[in-house]
Amino acid sequence: MLFEKIRNYHLILASGSPRRSELLRSAGFDFEVVNGIETDETYPDELMGEAIPVYLAKKKSMAFPGEVSAGMIVITADTIVSQQGEVLHKPASAAEAFATLQKISGNSHHVHTGVCLRSAEITAVFSASTEVRFGVLSDEEIQYYIETYKPYDKAGAYGIQEW
């Protein structure tokens, strides 16, 4: 029933993420993509785990340009990867990607995604968290992954849908 109610809204995915577009499309939603929304992705130091992407998803929603009119839902999201309380950010270089992938090789970590749905009437935020365990990766496998998939736009330096 909720699925049918949402179909009556003009959905706007305020994200340039091809992965998020793919997820919405595969769930059967029609939506418009608005990307290029500039948002400072800093967050208060006291936030931990899933509270971080929830905070950032709401922050991104509030940066949406223009009015959220009746009959519209703006969707924003953010994902972080953390290991033992440390946030593993998007790598800025191949060396950072290599170090991050070495760190999670043979270990478990958490992937936290926060989502904000905002209409003219209500703002709803929620999160989902998953524990992921990597097998041991050789240096050659890590190097191949970095060279082939260029994981610089991915929290934790990897995309689970790849490789």
C-alpha positions as CSV (number, residue, x, y, z in Angstrom):
1,M,0.0,0.0,0.0
2,L,2.8,2.4,0.8
3,F,4.5,1.6,-2.5
4,E,1.3,2.6,-4.3
5,K,1.0,5.9,-2.3
6,I,4.6,6.8,-3.2
7,R,3.8,6.2,-6.9
8,N,1.4,9.2,-6.7
9,Y,4.3,11.5,-5.9
10,H,6.9,13.2,-8.1
11,L,10.1,11.6,-6.8
12,I,13.4,13.5,-7.0
13,L,16.6,11.6,-6.3
14,A,19.0,14.4,-5.3
15,S,22.1,12.4,-6.0
16,G,24.4,11.8,-8.9
17,S,25.1,8.3,-7.6
18,P,24.5,5.7,-10.4
19,R,24.1,3.0,-7.7
20,R,21.2,4.9,-6.0
21,S,19.5,5.4,-9.4
22,E,19.9,1.7,-10.2
23,L,18.4,0.7,-6.9
24,L,15.4,2.9,-7.3
25,R,14.9,1.8,-10.9
26,S,15.2,-1.9,-10.0
27,A,12.5,-1.3,-7.3
28,G,10.2,0.0,-10.0
29,F,10.1,3.7,-9.3
30,D,9.9,6.5,-11.8
31,F,12.0,9.5,-10.6
32,E,13.9,12.5,-11.7
33,V,17.6,12.9,-10.9
34,V,18.9,16.3,-9.7
35,N,22.6,16.2,-9.0
36,G,25.3,18.8,-8.4
37,I,23.9,19.8,-5.0
38,E,26.9,21.1,-3.2
39,T,26.9,20.2,0.5
40,D,29.7,20.3,3.1
41,E,30.0,16.8,4.3
42,T,31.3,17.6,7.7
43,Y,29.5,16.3,10.8
44,P,29.8,16.8,14.5
45,D,32.7,14.8,16.1
46,E,30.4,13.2,18.6
47,L,28.4,11.3,16.0
48,M,29.1,7.6,15.5
49,G,28.0,4.8,13.3
50,E,24.7,5.2,11.5
51,A,24.1,8.6,13.1
52,I,26.7,10.1,10.7
53,P,25.0,9.2,7.4
54,V,21.5,10.0,8.8
55,Y,22.9,13.5,9.7
56,L,24.5,13.9,6.2
57,A,21.4,12.7,4.4
58,K,19.2,15.3,6.1
59,K,21.9,17.9,5.6
60,K,21.9,17.1,1.8
61,S,18.1,17.3,1.8
62,M,18.1,20.7,3.3
63,A,20.6,21.9,0.6
64,F,18.1,20.9,-2.1
65,P,17.6,24.1,-4.2
66,G,14.1,25.5,-4.4
67,E,10.9,24.6,-2.7
68,V,9.7,21.1,-2.0
69,S,6.1,21.5,-3.3
70,A,3.0,19.4,-2.6
71,G,3.1,16.1,-4.5
72,M,6.9,16.0,-4.4
73,I,9.3,13.8,-2.4
74,V,13.0,14.6,-2.4
75,I,15.3,11.6,-1.6
76,T,18.8,12.0,-0.3
77,A,21.2,9.5,1.1
78,D,24.7,9.1,2.4
79,T,26.8,6.0,3.1
80,I,29.8,5.6,5.4
81,V,32.0,2.6,6.1
82,S,33.4,2.2,9.6
83,Q,35.8,-0.3,11.2
84,Q,36.2,-0.4,15.0
85,G,34.8,3.1,15.3
86,E,37.0,4.7,12.6
87,V,35.2,6.1,9.5
88,L,36.9,4.9,6.3
89,H,36.3,7.8,3.9
90,K,36.4,8.0,0.2
91,P,40.0,7.7,-0.8
92,A,41.7,10.7,-2.4
93,S,44.4,8.7,-4.1
94,A,45.4,5.2,-5.1
95,A,47.7,5.0,-2.1
96,E,44.8,5.8,0.3
97,A,42.6,3.3,-1.5
98,F,45.3,0.6,-1.2
99,A,45.8,1.4,2.6
100,T,42.0,1.2,3.2
101,L,41.6,-2.1,1.3
102,Q,44.5,-3.6,3.2
103,K,42.9,-2.5,6.5
104,I,39.6,-4.2,5.7
105,S,41.2,-7.3,4.1
106,G,40.5,-10.3,6.2
107,N,38.4,-8.3,8.7
108,S,34.9,-7.2,9.2
109,H,33.5,-3.6,9.0
110,H,30.2,-1.9,8.9
111,V,28.4,-0.1,6.1
112,H,25.9,2.5,7.3
113,T,23.5,4.2,5.0
114,G,21.2,7.1,6.0
115,V,18.2,8.1,3.9
116,C,16.1,11.3,4.1
117,L,12.7,11.5,2.4
118,R,11.3,15.0,2.5
119,S,7.9,16.2,1.3
120,A,6.2,19.5,1.8
121,E,4.5,18.0,4.9
122,I,7.1,15.8,6.6
123,T,10.7,14.8,6.8
124,A,11.6,11.2,7.5
125,V,15.1,9.9,8.1
126,F,16.2,6.3,8.7
127,S,19.2,4.1,8.3
128,A,20.3,0.6,7.6
129,S,23.6,-1.0,8.7
130,T,25.3,-4.1,7.5
131,E,28.3,-6.0,8.8
132,V,30.6,-7.0,6.0
133,R,33.5,-9.4,6.3
134,F,36.2,-9.5,3.6
135,G,38.4,-12.5,2.9
136,V,42.1,-11.9,2.7
137,L,43.0,-9.9,-0.4
138,S,46.5,-10.1,-1.8
139,D,48.4,-6.9,-2.7
140,E,48.0,-7.9,-6.4
141,E,44.2,-8.2,-6.1
142,I,44.0,-4.9,-4.3
143,Q,46.1,-3.2,-7.0
144,Y,44.0,-4.8,-9.8
145,Y,40.8,-3.6,-8.1
146,I,42.0,0.0,-7.8
147,E,43.3,0.1,-11.4
148,T,40.2,-1.5,-12.8
149,Y,37.4,0.1,-10.8
150,K,38.8,3.4,-9.6
151,P,37.1,3.4,-6.2
152,Y,37.7,7.1,-5.4
153,D,34.0,8.0,-5.1
154,K,33.3,5.1,-2.7
155,A,33.3,5.1,1.0
156,G,35.7,2.4,2.2
157,A,37.4,2.4,-1.2
158,Y,35.1,-0.3,-2.7
159,G,31.7,-0.9,-4.2
160,I,30.2,-4.3,-3.2
161,Q,28.4,-4.5,-6.6
162,E,31.8,-4.6,-8.4
163,W,34.1,-7.5,-9.0
